Amino acid sequence: MNSPSFHLLTGRINPKDHLQQYKDTSHFLEAKTLENFLKLQVAAKTEINAQLEIISSYRDFSRQESIWNRKVSGELKILDDNERVINPKNYSQKELITKIARFSAIPGASRHHWGTDIDIYDASQIKKEEVKLIHSECVDNGPCAKLHEWLDQKINNDESFGFYRPYAKDLNGVAVERWHLSYAETAQNYFSNYTLELFIENLKQSNTLLKQPLIKNAQSYFNKFVTNISFP
């Protein structure tokens, strides 16, 4: 498999140049990721009558940077680990980076840039416009809990068509994201090529807010929020 380019790894190329469209939606996925997602989708419908759907797939650099910058500036809500809104003005720059990166990837370092990672929900239980992608949706009596209990079994039994959860556990970096699935075969190749040097160059070429403290402490943030994942 060829080494992926800087622009591919950081979400800076047109998805239509290397990804495939999912049905007639706005979602684009890497070819094998899409092929196997469709298989997982059929299995979910057949086995538990769940309507497995995608809420987020490929996300380009500009989109991720917009999310990040609007959170830094206070235009978008920032939630803490208890799903409570916090005020960014109450934190130092370093603290604020950590608060945001718990739930939103540093621009250019999102796995969604690769077309191998998706955020999913059960469309038979909750409307797309109501999905918040929060932990309470995925456990106990949450609308997607049944789907995720089923996914637990499929992943544990190696019957999930190559998908796993890179944020299955809280490793003191990115928070647990049960809704985030990754197609391991392709994603691992991209992951192994995503280096600290690439991460720093990505920040240097950006207009990301808090860019300077991110670069100054690049090794720490790279270790904490990029490579600190659960593996398949």
DAQUIJO-V616417 format. One record per backbone hydrogen bond with DSSP energy under -0.5 kcal/mol. NH is the residue of the N-H (numbers start at 1). CO is the residue of the C=O. E is the energy in kcal/mol with one decimal. If there is no record, write none. Layout:
BEGIN
NH/CO/E
NH/CO/E
END
This chain:
BEGIN
9/5/-2.6
10/6/-1.6
11/8/-1.3
12/7/-3.2
17/14/-1.9
18/15/-1.2
19/15/-2.7
20/29/-3.5
22/27/-2.7
23/21/-0.8
25/22/-2.3
29/20/-3.0
30/115/-2.8
34/30/-2.6
35/31/-2.5
36/32/-2.2
37/33/-2.0
38/34/-2.2
39/35/-1.0
40/36/-2.2
41/37/-2.6
42/38/-1.9
43/39/-2.1
44/40/-2.2
45/41/-1.9
46/42/-2.7
47/43/-2.8
48/44/-1.8
49/45/-1.0
50/44/-1.9
52/50/-1.0
53/121/-2.5
55/119/-3.1
56/119/-1.5
58/28/-1.2
59/112/-1.6
61/11/-2.9
64/60/-2.1
65/61/-2.8
66/62/-2.1
67/63/-2.1
68/64/-2.4
69/65/-3.0
70/66/-2.2
71/67/-1.6
72/68/-2.4
73/69/-2.2
74/71/-0.6
75/70/-1.9
76/70/-1.9
78/86/-0.5
80/84/-2.4
83/80/-2.0
86/78/-2.7
88/86/-0.6
90/87/-2.0
91/88/-1.4
96/92/-2.7
97/93/-2.3
98/94/-1.7
99/95/-2.3
100/96/-2.6
101/97/-2.8
102/98/-1.1
103/100/-1.6
104/100/-2.4
109/106/-2.6
113/110/-1.6
114/111/-1.5
115/112/-0.7
116/111/-0.6
118/181/-2.6
119/56/-2.8
120/179/-2.0
121/53/-1.9
123/51/-2.9
123/121/-0.8
125/122/-2.0
126/122/-1.4
130/127/-1.7
131/127/-0.7
131/128/-1.1
137/134/-1.6
138/135/-1.9
142/139/-2.9
144/137/-2.6
145/142/-1.7
148/144/-2.1
149/145/-2.4
150/146/-2.0
151/147/-2.3
152/148/-2.3
153/149/-1.5
154/150/-2.3
155/151/-2.9
156/152/-2.5
157/153/-2.0
158/155/-1.4
159/154/-3.7
163/160/-1.4
164/182/-1.9
166/164/-0.7
168/165/-1.0
171/169/-1.0
171/174/-0.6
173/174/-0.6
175/102/-2.6
177/167/-2.2
180/177/-1.4
181/118/-2.9
181/179/-0.7
182/164/-2.6
183/116/-2.4
184/162/-2.4
184/182/-1.0
187/183/-2.3
188/184/-2.7
189/185/-0.6
190/186/-1.7
191/187/-3.1
192/188/-2.3
193/189/-0.8
193/190/-0.8
194/190/-0.5
194/191/-1.3
195/193/-1.1
199/195/-2.2
200/196/-2.4
201/197/-2.4
202/198/-2.6
203/199/-1.7
204/200/-2.4
205/201/-1.7
206/203/-1.6
211/208/-1.1
214/210/-1.7
215/211/-2.4
216/212/-2.8
217/213/-1.8
218/215/-1.5
221/217/-2.2
222/218/-2.9
223/219/-2.3
224/220/-2.1
225/221/-2.9
226/222/-1.6
227/222/-2.2
229/227/-1.7
230/166/-2.9
END
